[in-house]
Amino acid sequence: MVSSTQIMEKVLFGFAKQWIAGNNIDDALSAAQVSYKNGMGVIINRLGEYHTSKQIIEKTIDEYKTIMSSFKKWKVNGGISVKPTQIGLSRSIRECLQNFEILIKNATSSQTFVWIDMESSDHTDETIEIYQNLFSKYERLGMALQANLMRTENDLVDLMTMGAKIRLVKGAYRENSKTAYKSRDRINQNYLKLMKLLFRDSNEFGIATHDSVMIENAVSLSKKYERKFEFQMLRGIRDELKPKLVKNGFNVSEYVPYGTNWLPYSIRRLKERKRNILLLGSSFIQSHKHA
């Protein structure tokens, strides 16, 4: 007898396959190669977070190093995206810093780029501290900021004064109403406001969104301000739009996650996209009927 949990996981995996490249490094690099052939850069992310085991942390670092050193051979252009809790933040900020330094030195020698992913607001201060410490020494480093957090405008202004490279995302973590905007309209308003600040006062950044309105606004702003920026989108989402942006001369990078730890990540992605939740519900009912 198949349990409802197993059915739900199976249905979720059906969705996850849209954006998860597979379980291992070769799956990620194969997917990245397709992105590159389609005229896009890549940002590879090994799934997993809140690691406390030294062994798992070291394995994660080794995999990221292998990916970066393989980019040239696989004819791929781009970088990696790393969550601080993947590489030691759950143990100590000092350990996390040391591990990021290992990755950034590797990125410098292989001419790739490192993005620091932003996690829940519990870690925002530590993540910014890590970024500021490292960016003073290494240029090939960027950081994500989340438009749903009320504090982000101040963070962005501070970071831009040091020339930080920012990836602007809407934010996928569950936050409380004291620290985050909860309505879609309010988050969109803030995203647009922050994007305008980036175009006005920054010169190297990522507009990470699948939202047509935000993308259209970015295209308009790019006509007013000549900036080095790229659109960043998940692999498997907005595939009809990406070639049009590339054809129109915009830089586009695909975010390519891989690994067996796909469930928490996929649930966050689905919560961001109401349409997917509706599809998930109908698929679940159909699967349950035939179980």
C-alpha positions in Angstrom: 0.0 0.0 0.0 1.5 3.4 -1.0 1.2 6.0 1.7 -0.1 9.5 1.0 3.3 10.9 2.0 5.0 8.7 -0.7 2.4 9.9 -3.3 3.0 13.5 -2.3 6.8 13.1 -2.6 6.3 11.5 -6.0 4.1 14.3 -7.3 6.5 16.9 -5.9 9.4 15.2 -7.6 7.4 15.5 -10.9 7.5 19.3 -10.4 11.1 19.4 -9.1 12.4 17.8 -12.3 11.6 21.1 -14.0 14.3 22.8 -12.1 16.5 20.2 -10.4 19.3 19.0 -12.8 19.7 15.6 -11.2 21.5 13.9 -8.3 25.2 14.4 -9.1 27.9 16.8 -10.4 27.7 15.3 -14.0 24.0 15.9 -14.0 24.6 19.6 -13.0 27.3 20.1 -15.6 25.3 18.4 -18.4 22.4 20.8 -17.6 24.8 23.7 -17.5 26.2 22.8 -20.9 22.7 23.0 -22.4 22.3 26.4 -20.8 25.6 27.5 -22.3 24.7 26.2 -25.8 21.5 28.3 -25.5 23.6 31.4 -25.0 23.3 31.6 -21.2 25.6 31.6 -18.2 25.0 29.2 -15.3 24.9 29.4 -11.5 25.2 25.9 -10.0 23.9 25.2 -6.5 24.4 21.9 -4.6 21.1 21.4 -2.6 21.3 21.1 1.2 21.4 23.4 4.2 22.0 23.5 7.9 24.9 21.1 7.8 26.6 20.5 11.2 28.6 17.4 10.2 32.3 18.2 9.4 32.3 15.3 6.9 29.2 16.6 5.0 30.6 20.1 5.0 33.9 18.9 3.6 32.1 16.9 0.9 30.0 19.9 -0.1 33.2 22.1 -0.4 34.9 19.3 -2.5 32.0 19.1 -4.8 31.9 22.9 -5.4 35.6 22.8 -6.1 35.2 20.0 -8.6 32.4 21.9 -10.3 34.4 25.1 -10.7 37.5 23.2 -12.0 35.3 21.4 -14.5 33.7 24.5 -16.1 36.4 25.0 -18.7 36.4 21.3 -19.7 32.6 21.2 -20.0 32.7 24.6 -21.9 30.5 26.3 -19.3 30.6 29.9 -18.2 29.4 31.1 -14.8 29.7 30.3 -11.1 28.4 28.6 -8.0 25.9 29.7 -5.4 26.5 28.6 -1.8 24.3 28.8 1.3 26.3 29.8 4.4 24.7 27.0 6.5 25.9 24.5 3.9 29.5 25.2 4.7 29.7 25.7 8.4 27.6 28.7 9.6 25.6 26.3 11.8 28.9 25.5 13.5 30.5 28.9 13.7 30.8 32.1 11.6 34.6 31.7 11.7 34.5 28.2 10.2 32.0 29.4 7.5 34.4 32.3 6.6 37.4 30.0 6.3 35.4 27.6 4.0 34.2 30.5 1.8 37.8 31.6 1.5 38.7 28.1 0.2 36.0 28.3 -2.4 36.8 31.9 -3.5 40.5 31.1 -3.9 39.5 28.2 -6.1 37.1 30.4 -8.1 39.8 33.0 -8.7 42.2 30.3 -10.1 39.4 28.8 -12.3 38.0 32.2 -13.3 34.5 31.4 -12.0 32.3 33.4 -9.7 30.8 32.7 -6.2 27.4 33.9 -5.1 26.5 33.8 -1.4 22.9 32.7 -1.2 20.7 34.5 1.4 18.8 32.2 3.8 16.1 33.1 6.4 16.3 36.5 8.2 17.8 34.7 11.2 21.1 34.7 9.2 21.0 38.0 7.4 23.4 39.9 9.7 26.0 37.0 9.7 25.7 36.6 5.9 26.3 40.3 5.3 29.3 40.2 7.8 30.8 37.3 5.9 30.3 39.0 2.6 31.8 42.3 3.7 34.8 40.5 5.2 35.5 38.5 2.0 34.6 41.2 -0.6 37.4 43.4 0.8 39.8 40.8 -0.4 38.1 39.0 -3.4 36.3 40.7 -6.2 34.7 37.5 -7.7 32.0 37.5 -5.1 28.3 38.4 -5.0 25.5 38.2 -2.5 21.7 37.7 -2.7 19.3 40.2 -1.0 15.6 39.6 -0.5 13.0 42.2 -1.4 10.4 40.8 1.1 12.5 41.9 4.1 11.9 45.4 5.4 15.5 45.9 6.2 16.8 45.3 2.7 16.8 48.9 1.4 19.2 49.9 4.2 21.3 46.8 3.6 21.4 47.5 -0.1 22.4 51.2 0.3 25.2 50.2 2.7 26.5 47.4 0.4 26.5 49.5 -2.7 28.8 52.0 -1.1 31.5 49.3 -1.0 30.8 48.3 -4.6 29.1 45.0 -3.7 27.7 42.7 -6.4 24.1 42.0 -5.6 21.6 39.4 -6.8 18.1 40.8 -6.1 15.5 38.1 -5.3 12.0 38.3 -3.9 12.6 35.9 -1.0 11.3 32.4 -0.5 11.6 31.9 3.3 8.7 32.1 5.7 9.1 35.3 7.7 7.0 37.1 10.3 5.2 40.4 9.7 7.5 42.3 11.9 10.5 41.7 9.6 8.9 41.1 6.2 6.3 42.3 3.8 3.6 39.7 3.5 1.5 40.8 0.5 2.5 40.1 -3.0 1.9 43.8 -4.0 4.1 45.1 -1.2 6.9 42.7 -2.1 6.6 43.7 -5.8 6.7 47.4 -4.9 9.8 46.9 -2.8 11.5 44.8 -5.5 10.9 47.6 -8.1 12.2 50.2 -5.7 15.4 48.2 -4.9 15.9 47.5 -8.6 15.7 51.2 -9.4 18.4 51.8 -6.8 20.6 49.1 -8.4 20.3 50.6 -11.8 20.9 54.1 -10.5 23.8 53.5 -8.1 25.3 50.1 -8.9 27.1 48.6 -11.9 27.3 44.8 -11.5 24.2 43.0 -10.4 21.7 40.2 -11.0 17.9 40.7 -11.5 16.7 37.3 -10.2 13.0 37.1 -11.0 10.5 35.2 -13.3 8.0 38.1 -13.0 7.3 39.6 -16.4 6.4 43.0 -14.9 9.8 43.2 -13.1 11.6 42.0 -16.2 9.9 44.7 -18.4 10.8 47.3 -15.9 14.5 46.2 -15.9 14.5 46.3 -19.7 13.2 49.9 -19.5 15.7 50.9 -16.8 18.6 49.4 -18.9 17.8 51.9 -21.6 18.2 54.8 -19.2 21.2 53.5 -17.3 24.0 51.6 -19.1 24.9 48.9 -16.5 26.6 45.5 -16.4 23.8 43.3 -15.2 22.2 39.9 -16.0 18.8 38.3 -15.6 18.9 35.2 -13.5 16.2 32.6 -13.6 15.7 29.0 -12.5 16.4 26.3 -15.0 13.1 25.1 -16.4 11.1 28.2 -15.7 10.2 31.0 -18.2 12.0 29.0 -21.0 9.8 30.8 -23.5 11.2 34.2 -22.4 14.9 33.4 -22.0 15.8 33.1 -25.7 14.0 36.4 -26.4 16.1 38.2 -23.8 19.3 36.6 -25.1 18.4 37.6 -28.7 17.8 41.2 -27.6 21.4 41.3 -26.2 20.7 40.8 -22.5 22.9 38.5 -20.4 20.9 35.7 -18.9 22.1 33.0 -16.4 20.2 29.9 -15.4 20.3 28.9 -11.7 20.9 25.1 -11.8 20.4 23.2 -8.5 21.3 19.6 -8.2 21.4 16.9 -5.4 19.3 14.5 -3.5 18.2 17.0 -1.0 15.6 18.5 -3.3 12.4 18.4 -1.1 12.7 21.6 1.1 14.0 23.6 -1.8 11.1 22.5 -4.1 8.5 23.2 -1.5 9.8 26.8 -1.2 9.7 27.2 -5.0 6.1 25.9 -5.2 5.0 28.3 -2.4 6.4 31.2 -4.5 4.3 30.1 -7.5 0.5 29.8 -6.7 -0.2 28.3 -10.1 2.1 25.4 -9.3 0.4 24.7 -6.0 -3.0 24.5 -7.9 -1.4 22.0 -10.3 0.1 20.1 -7.5 -3.3 19.8 -5.8 -5.0 18.4 -8.9 -2.1 16.0 -9.6 -2.2 14.8 -6.0 -5.9 14.0 -6.2 -5.4 12.1 -9.6 -2.5 10.1 -8.1 -4.5 9.3 -5.0 -7.4 8.0 -7.1 -5.1 5.5 -8.9 -3.0 4.5 -5.8 
